[in-house]
Every structure is written in structure tokens, then in C-alpha cells.
């Protein structure tokens, strides 16, 4: 018997996937949906803090900002780093770079091996079309024309974007005019959810238009601390302050750090680790927090000819063009060179960054695997996180390749009109594998694209935490629906993938078939 006043669904986290899930499930008027957001829950676009609306910077992702959580990790031995995740309705889609690129068909094929056919490109394409309004292509066989998320490719006429594109094409890399279409990787404009300079986050697009639904309630300032169980059935979410939000079904959409942390605090995880912290195991799932993937990044900083940079505001986001390369194009794995259109001190104001222009190298198919674990049973204690970046020979070789490709492109004649020299890398470092490895370790960063900390897979897979419908193995009434469940991070950024997760899990909860992977 459910407690009085229980909701049909309680969703923890109003980020990209949580916003989608709440909006889609509440389309059914007889389904009562409660969305719990730890941060603020604005009710109008104008109520979002200005830094979360301004798509030309990523000022909301500065550590310590009120719109974000900040978690400490060890990227590699001796290289600590602050991970910033959105703490506001819209989640990280409210503070990120506005990059909205779909997962590749090969990414979806890997996910389908773990989660079933619903994750295949052919089955996911209708959802990818339904979630977007592509303002460049309109409704086509592969693009959507009437979905919640607006997508536009802007900023390509910026002199830096033009120069980089010409340099890449001049080197012989292929053009990739539509990065949300299947086809060979190459250089091309970045699809963005930044429209007329405004970062249109998932909550703006999915939730604000439906706030008047009587069966949907959104609570801001609601910090989840653990899940309540009756035996192995999830029955509620305990909040800071002691209140419990009771529900027939609980869905964690708190992100790939907070969702596995909540599972561990609630007795879902490796039984030996839980016992060390005095937590009674509800389900022994060793995969919680283990073997996550992420994208290491390295900033190739360069000096611009200031007179070549426009002073006018950008219509699009801070990034407009990218070169993507894959293993079948002569590199060791998947690489991305994402070109920033503003100096670092403007992209990340208040951090004392230099006035250098960035090209951000992302290692999109790294072999390293990370670990998230409990620091204590206290919900206020952040988890212990280690990424183990550059711990494999493959990843170090991939970093060297990417750095050399990026430096060579910047020094191409097509870039001469805007380029005034590399800011940090020099020829001696670029020529030496050992010196370049040391440079990479000292300058190591992360895209904060963490995935797989509660990955999906078959029930007989000892590392799997959920199935393809997000249901947590070993218990009932509990799902995870965020990038935690992806077995491996996509080879492009995961913002669009997070929205897709919300659509697929919402479909599963509405009764649409999500077949488990074959044993």
C-alpha cells in the first residue's frame, strides 16, 4: 500500500533528461508527476540568471557559481580538477557551451548491444527528429521541424571559424557540413541550441511551456539525500530537512555524478564498499560508480591578431566549428578540435584566464576508465572521483596526435590572417613524444562528459546497473535516466544524447517496447 499523497512518478533532477521525462510523462493527464530540482526552478526564460542565458560564454560553469555543483576529481596523479555540473532547472544544459551534436550511429550501435534495439540508430532516429526543430534544414528524413529543442549552426562567418575551416580543408580533411547526419567525420559547423545569443536549455524548451499542467509539480531547492525502500521496492525520496517525497516509481535524473552517488547512499552498489560505510545493502551491484568514461581535453592556446577579431556580439555560441577525425582516417581513435571564438578570459570570466584564443582538443574514444566511490555515508560529503586520464599508451598516443594536428592547422597559411603564434606549445615540445606527454599531463583538463557510472546492460552482466529501460537491476520501482546509463561516452559531446535518453526512457515508461539485449 502506498503512503497517502504519493505521486505516480517522482523524478530527481531537472536537467536535460529530467526535463524531458517530466514533460513527456505529464502529457498523460492521469499520471501525477513530481520533479525535484536541487537548485532554482525559474518559471520564465527571463528568470534564469543572465550567465545561464548568455550563450557566448560559459560563465555559469565557473566553479562555485550558484547555478552549479562543484565536485573535485583527480584527473591523473597530481592533477586535481573541479568538475562543474548544472544546479538549476535545465541542469548542465543551462551552463554548457551550447553544443548540441547527436550521437553517431556507431555510438548508438554500441549502446544497443547493451540496452537493446531501442538504442539503435534506426529505432532512435524518430526520437532524434521529434526532439528538435532544425532551423537550418527543417523537417527532412533525418531532421525534425517541430520539436522542443531549436538547433542552428551559427558563427561560421566569424574570421576564426572561416580560417580554421579553410586550414582543415587545405590540409585535406573532408568537409562535414551536417554533424547531425550520418557520414564521414570532418570539419564543419557545430549544431547549437543557442538562438539569437540565448542558450535555450532543456527546461526552457520542455518544461516552461507546460507549467500549467495540473498533474505536474516542480519543486526547486529540493536536495535528495537517499532513496527509501520497502524491502527491495523503492517507495520514496528522502530530502534534506527530513521530508520524504513518496512515489510509485522513482527515477534518478540527477546526472552521472549525483545519480550513482544517490544509489550508493541508498544501499545500491558494491556490497563491500557499502558495508565499509555502515550502509545496509539493498542490491549488490558492483558496477555502480565503476568504469565510467569521459573525454579528456587539452587547450591549444594561441595568440590572435586583435584587429582581426570582431567586436560585435555573437549570435551563436562560443564555439562554431569543429574538426572531427575517426580511426578510419589515420588517427589512433576519435579526436575533436573545437574552435573557440572568444579569448579564454571572456569565455571563463573571473578566473584570471589569459587573453589567449583556444582550440580545445578532445580525446573522444579514450581507453581509460574512471571510478566514483563514497567518501562517507553522509549525503553532504561529495563522492571520491578519479578519472585515470592518460593512463594507457593508446590515450597518450591519441593526445600527441591531436596536439600535433591542432598545432599544424593553426600554422597553415589559411590561418595567417588571424594567427600571431602559439601561446604555450613550442617546436621542441611538439617534436618529442616524452616532452609532449609531460606537457599534456601538466595541462590536462576534461570536457565533463562523464558517462557510464550506472551503465545499462543485461542482468547477467556483473558490471551492469540498469537495463535498456533504465530499470535498476535487483530492485523494483527505481530507474536511472541520464548519461550514467550509457555504457560508453558518445564520440561527440553528450548534450543531445542526454535529451535523447529522456525521450527513450519516457517512451519505455509509457509502455513503448524497449527490448533487453539478447543474452
C-alpha positions in Angstrom: 0.0 0.0 0.0 1.5 3.3 -1.0 1.6 6.2 1.5 -1.1 8.8 1.3 -0.3 11.6 -1.2 2.1 9.5 -3.2 2.9 10.6 -6.7 2.8 8.2 -9.7 6.4 9.2 -10.6 9.0 11.2 -8.6 11.9 12.5 -10.8 15.1 13.5 -9.1 16.9 16.2 -11.1 15.5 18.7 -13.6 18.4 18.6 -16.0 18.3 17.6 -19.7 16.9 14.1 -19.3 14.7 15.0 -16.2 13.1 18.0 -18.0 12.2 15.7 -21.0 10.9 13.0 -18.8 8.7 15.2 -16.7 7.2 16.9 -19.8 6.6 13.7 -21.7 5.2 11.7 -18.8 2.8 14.5 -17.7 1.3 14.5 -21.2 -0.8 11.7 -19.8 -3.3 13.7 -17.6 -3.9 10.7 -15.2 -0.2 10.4 -14.4 0.9 12.6 -11.5 4.5 13.7 -11.8 6.7 15.4 -9.2 10.0 16.8 -10.4 12.6 17.6 -7.6 15.3 20.1 -8.5 18.1 20.8 -6.0 18.7 24.3 -7.5 16.5 27.1 -8.5 13.4 26.4 -10.6 12.7 29.5 -12.8 9.3 29.8 -14.3 10.2 32.2 -17.2 13.1 32.5 -19.5 13.8 35.9 -18.1 14.1 34.4 -14.6 17.1 32.4 -15.4 20.4 34.1 -14.3 21.9 36.1 -17.1 25.0 33.9 -17.3 22.9 30.9 -18.0 21.2 32.6 -20.8 24.3 34.1 -22.5 25.4 31.5 -25.0 28.5 33.4 -25.9 30.3 32.5 -22.6 30.3 29.6 -20.2 30.4 31.8 -17.2 27.8 29.6 -15.4 30.3 26.8 -15.4 32.9 28.6 -13.3 33.5 26.6 -10.0 31.4 27.9 -7.1 28.7 29.6 -9.2 25.3 29.4 -7.6 23.9 27.7 -10.8 26.3 24.8 -10.5 27.6 22.0 -8.3 31.3 21.7 -8.0 32.9 18.3 -7.5 36.6 17.5 -7.0 38.3 14.8 -9.1 41.8 13.6 -9.7 42.2 13.6 -13.5 45.6 11.9 -13.2 48.1 11.5 -10.3 49.0 15.0 -9.2 46.3 16.7 -11.4 43.3 17.6 -9.4 40.4 19.4 -11.1 37.0 20.9 -10.3 34.0 19.3 -12.2 31.1 21.7 -12.6 27.6 20.4 -13.2 24.4 22.4 -13.5 22.4 23.1 -10.3 19.3 24.8 -11.7 16.3 23.7 -13.8 17.8 22.7 -17.1 20.9 21.2 -15.4 24.1 21.3 -17.3 22.3 22.3 -20.5 21.9 25.7 -18.7 25.6 26.2 -18.2 27.4 24.3 -21.0 28.8 25.6 -24.3 25.5 25.2 -26.2 27.0 22.4 -28.4 24.1 20.1 -29.5 25.5 17.3 -31.6 23.8 13.9 -31.9 25.5 10.6 -31.0 26.9 8.9 -34.1 25.3 5.7 -35.5 28.3 3.8 -34.2 27.7 5.2 -30.7 24.1 4.1 -30.8 25.1 0.6 -32.1 27.4 0.2 -29.0 24.6 1.3 -26.7 22.1 -1.1 -28.4 24.4 -4.0 -27.7 23.9 -3.3 -24.0 20.4 -1.8 -23.9 18.5 -3.4 -26.8 17.2 -2.3 -30.1 15.5 0.9 -28.9 19.0 2.4 -28.8 19.9 1.5 -32.4 20.2 4.4 -34.8 17.2 3.2 -36.8 15.0 3.0 -33.7 16.4 6.2 -32.1 16.1 8.3 -35.3 12.3 9.1 -34.8 13.1 10.3 -31.3 16.0 12.4 -32.5 13.7 14.0 -35.1 11.0 14.5 -32.5 13.1 16.3 -30.0 14.4 19.1 -32.4 13.4 21.9 -34.6 16.3 22.2 -37.0 16.3 25.8 -38.1 18.7 25.2 -41.0 17.4 22.0 -42.5 13.7 21.9 -41.4 11.8 18.7 -41.4 13.5 16.1 -43.5 14.0 12.3 -43.4 16.7 12.8 -40.7 15.9 16.2 -39.2 12.9 17.4 -37.2 11.0 20.6 -37.8 8.6 20.9 -34.8 10.4 19.5 -31.7 11.1 21.3 -28.5 14.9 21.9 -28.9 15.9 24.5 -31.5 19.1 23.7 -33.4 21.1 26.2 -35.5 24.6 26.3 -37.0 25.7 29.9 -36.4 29.1 31.7 -36.3 30.6 30.2 -39.4 31.3 33.7 -40.8 33.5 34.6 -37.9 37.1 35.1 -39.2 38.5 32.5 -36.8 35.9 29.9 -37.9 36.5 30.7 -41.6 40.2 30.5 -41.2 40.1 27.2 -39.3 37.7 25.6 -41.9 39.9 26.7 -44.7 43.0 25.3 -43.0 41.4 22.0 -42.4 40.1 21.7 -46.0 43.5 22.8 -47.2 45.2 20.0 -45.3 42.9 17.5 -47.0 40.4 16.8 -44.3 36.9 16.2 -45.6 34.0 18.7 -45.1 31.3 17.6 -42.7 28.5 20.2 -43.4 26.0 18.5 -41.1 27.4 17.0 -37.9 23.9 15.7 -37.0 23.8 13.5 -40.1 25.5 10.1 -40.8 28.6 10.4 -42.9 32.3 10.7 -42.7 33.8 12.8 -39.9 35.4 16.1 -40.9 35.3 19.8 -40.5 32.1 21.7 -40.3 29.7 23.9 -38.3 28.7 22.9 -34.9 24.9 22.4 -34.3 24.0 24.6 -31.3 21.0 25.2 -29.1 22.0 28.9 -28.8 19.5 31.0 -30.7 20.0 34.8 -31.1 22.7 34.6 -28.4 20.4 32.8 -25.8 21.3 29.3 -24.6 17.9 27.5 -24.9 18.3 24.9 -22.2 16.1 21.8 -22.0 13.9 23.1 -19.2 13.1 26.3 -21.1 12.1 24.2 -24.1 10.3 21.2 -22.5 9.0 22.4 -19.1 8.3 26.1 -19.2 5.5 25.7 -21.9 3.7 23.1 -19.7 3.9 24.5 -16.2 0.1 24.9 -16.0 -0.5 21.1 -16.2 -2.4 20.2 -13.0 -0.7 16.8 -12.8 2.9 18.2 -12.9 4.6 19.8 -9.9 8.2 21.2 -10.0 9.9 21.9 -6.7 13.2 23.9 -6.6 15.6 23.8 -3.7 14.7 20.1 -3.1 18.0 18.3 -2.4 17.7 14.5 -2.5 19.7 12.6 0.1 18.7 8.9 -0.4 16.0 6.6 -1.7 13.6 5.0 0.7 12.8 1.3 0.2 10.3 -1.2 1.5 12.3 -4.4 1.1 13.7 -4.1 -2.4 10.9 -1.8 -3.7 11.7 1.9 -4.0 8.9 3.9 -2.4 10.2 7.5 -1.9 13.0 10.1 -1.9 14.3 11.4 1.3 15.1 15.2 1.1 17.4 17.4 3.1 15.3 18.5 6.1 13.7 15.2 6.5 10.7 15.3 4.2 10.0 12.3 2.0 8.5 12.5 -1.4 6.6 9.3 -1.8 6.1 7.7 -5.3 5.0 4.6 -7.0 8.1 4.9 -9.2 11.4 6.8 -8.6 13.6 8.0 -11.5 17.1 9.4 -10.9 18.0 12.1 -13.4 20.5 13.8 -11.2 23.4 13.3 -13.6 26.3 10.9 -13.9 27.9 12.1 -10.6 24.9 12.6 -8.3 22.8 9.6 -9.6 25.4 6.9 -8.7 26.2 8.8 -5.5 22.5 8.6 -4.5 22.4 4.9 -5.4 25.4 4.2 -3.2 24.0 6.2 -0.3 20.7 4.2 -0.6 22.3 0.8 -0.5 22.6 0.1 -4.2 26.2 -0.7 -5.2 29.2 -2.9 -4.3 28.2 -4.6 -1.1 31.7 -4.5 0.4 32.0 -0.7 -0.2 28.6 -0.1 1.3 29.5 -2.2 4.4 32.6 -0.2 5.0 30.5 2.9 5.4 27.8 1.2 7.5 25.2 1.2 4.8 22.9 -1.8 4.6 23.0 -3.2 1.1 19.7 -3.4 -0.8 21.2 -4.7 -4.0 24.8 -5.8 -4.6 25.6 -4.1 -7.9 29.4 -3.7 -8.2 29.1 -1.6 -11.3 27.8 1.5 -9.6 30.4 4.2 -10.0 32.9 1.9 -11.7 34.5 2.1 -15.1 33.0 5.4 -16.3 34.2 7.1 -19.4 34.7 10.8 -20.1 36.5 13.0 -22.7 39.9 14.3 -21.7 40.6 17.7 -23.2 43.7 19.9 -23.8 43.6 23.5 -24.8 45.8 24.6 -27.6 46.2 28.3 -26.8 47.2 30.8 -29.5 47.6 34.5 -29.9 45.2 36.2 -32.3 45.8 39.3 -34.3 43.4 41.5 -32.3 42.5 43.7 -35.2 41.1 40.5 -37.0 38.6 39.7 -34.2 35.1 41.2 -34.5 33.8 43.3 -31.6 30.1 42.7 -32.2 28.2 40.2 -30.0 27.9 36.7 -31.3 24.5 35.4 -32.5 25.5 31.8 -31.8 27.5 30.2 -29.0 31.1 30.4 -28.0 32.0 27.6 -30.5 31.0 27.4 -34.1 33.2 25.0 -36.0 34.9 21.7 -35.2 37.1 19.1 -36.9 36.3 15.6 -36.0 38.6 12.7 -37.0 38.0 9.0 -36.6 40.2 5.9 -36.5 39.4 5.1 -40.1 41.0 8.4 -41.1 44.5 7.6 -40.0 44.5 8.5 -36.3 44.5 6.2 -33.3 40.9 6.9 -32.3 38.3 9.6 -32.3 39.5 13.2 -32.0 37.8 16.6 -31.9 39.3 20.0 -32.4 36.7 22.5 -31.2 37.4 26.1 -32.1 36.6 28.9 -29.6 35.6 32.2 -31.0 36.4 34.3 -27.9 39.5 34.6 -25.7 39.7 32.4 -22.6 39.3 35.5 -20.3 35.9 36.2 -21.9 34.8 32.6 -22.1 35.5 32.0 -18.4 35.4 35.4 -16.7 36.6 35.9 -13.2 39.2 33.1 -13.2 42.2 35.1 -14.2 42.5 33.3 -17.5 44.9 34.7 -20.1 43.7 36.5 -23.2 44.5 33.5 -25.4 42.3 32.1 -28.1 41.5 28.3 -27.6 41.3 25.3 -29.8 40.1 22.6 -27.5 41.3 19.1 -28.3 39.0 16.3 -27.1 40.0 12.6 -26.9 36.6 11.2 -27.8 37.4 7.4 -27.6 39.8 7.2 -24.7 40.6 3.8 -23.2 41.0 4.9 -19.6 38.2 4.2 -17.1 37.3 6.1 -14.0 35.9 5.4 -10.6 33.4 7.1 -8.3 33.1 5.9 -4.7 31.7 7.0 -1.4 33.7 9.3 0.9 31.2 8.5 3.7 27.6 7.7 4.4 26.9 11.4 4.9 24.9 12.7 1.9 26.6 16.1 2.3 30.0 14.6 1.7 30.9 14.7 -2.0 31.9 11.4 -3.6 35.6 10.5 -4.3 36.2 10.6 -8.1 39.3 9.6 -10.1 39.4 9.7 -13.9 42.7 7.9 -14.5 43.3 10.0 -17.7 46.3 9.3 -19.9 46.9 6.0 -18.0 47.1 4.0 -21.2 49.6 4.1 -24.1 46.7 4.5 -26.5 45.4 7.6 -24.8 48.8 9.2 -24.6 49.4 8.5 -28.3 46.0 9.9 -29.2 46.7 13.1 -27.3 50.1 13.5 -29.1 48.4 13.1 -32.5 45.7 15.6 -31.6 48.1 18.2 -30.3 50.2 17.9 -33.4 47.2 18.1 -35.8 45.9 21.2 -34.0 49.3 23.0 -34.0 49.8 22.2 -37.6 46.4 23.6 -38.6 47.0 26.8 -36.7 50.2 27.4 -38.6 48.7 26.8 -42.0 48.8 29.7 -44.5 45.0 29.9 -44.4 45.2 30.9 -40.7 47.8 33.6 -41.2 45.3 36.4 -41.3 44.2 35.8 -37.6 47.2 33.9 -36.2 50.0 35.5 -34.2 51.7 32.5 -32.7 51.2 29.6 -30.3 50.9 30.7 -26.7 52.4 27.7 -24.9 53.5 24.8 -27.2 56.8 25.1 -28.9 58.5 23.1 -31.7 60.9 21.3 -29.3 57.9 20.0 -27.3 55.9 19.1 -30.3 58.8 17.0 -31.8 59.4 14.9 -28.6 57.0 12.2 -27.5 58.3 12.4 -24.0 58.1 16.2 -23.7 54.6 16.2 -25.3 53.4 13.6 -22.8 54.7 15.7 -20.0 53.1 18.8 -21.4 49.7 17.0 -21.8 49.8 15.8 -18.2 50.6 19.3 -16.9 47.8 20.9 -19.0 45.2 18.2 -18.7 41.5 19.1 -18.5 38.2 17.4 -19.0 35.1 18.1 -21.1 33.0 16.9 -18.1 31.2 14.4 -20.4 31.1 11.7 -17.8 29.0 8.6 -18.8 28.6 5.0 -17.6 28.7 5.4 -13.9 25.5 3.3 -13.7 25.7 1.7 -17.1 23.0 -0.3 -18.7 23.4 -4.0 -19.7 21.9 -7.4 -19.3 21.1 -8.7 -15.8 23.8 -11.3 -16.1 26.5 -8.7 -16.8 28.3 -8.2 -13.5 29.1 -4.5 -14.3 25.6 -3.5 -15.4 23.4 -1.4 -13.1 20.3 -0.8 -15.3 18.6 -2.3 -18.2 17.8 -0.6 -21.5 14.6 1.0 -20.0 16.6 2.4 -17.1 15.3 -0.1 -14.5 17.8 -0.8 -11.8 18.7 -4.4 -11.5 17.8 -6.2 -8.3 15.1 -3.8 -7.2 11.7 -2.6 -8.4 10.2 0.9 -8.7 13.6 2.5 -9.4 15.1 3.8 -12.7 18.0 5.9 -13.8 17.6 8.2 -16.8 20.7 10.3 -17.5 24.1 9.8 -19.1 25.0 7.5 -16.1 23.4 4.6 -18.1 25.4 5.0 -21.3 27.9 2.1 -21.5 30.5 4.5 -23.1 30.5 8.2 -23.8 29.5 9.2 -27.3 32.2 10.2 -29.7 30.7 13.7 -29.8 29.5 15.8 -26.9 26.6 14.2 -24.9 24.1 17.2 -24.6 21.8 15.9 -27.4 22.3 12.3 -26.1 21.0 13.4 -22.6 17.8 14.7 -24.2 17.5 11.5 -26.3 17.8 9.5 -23.1 14.8 11.3 -21.6 12.8 10.6 -24.7 13.7 6.9 -24.9 13.1 6.3 -21.2 9.8 8.3 -21.3 8.8 6.0 -24.1 9.6 2.9 -22.1 7.6 4.2 -19.2 4.6 4.9 -21.5 4.8 1.3 -22.5 6.7 1.5 -25.7 8.8 -1.5 -26.4 12.4 -1.3 -25.1 13.7 -4.8 -25.7 16.5 -6.1 -23.5 19.7 -7.0 -25.2 20.0 -10.7 -26.2 21.8 -12.9 -23.7 
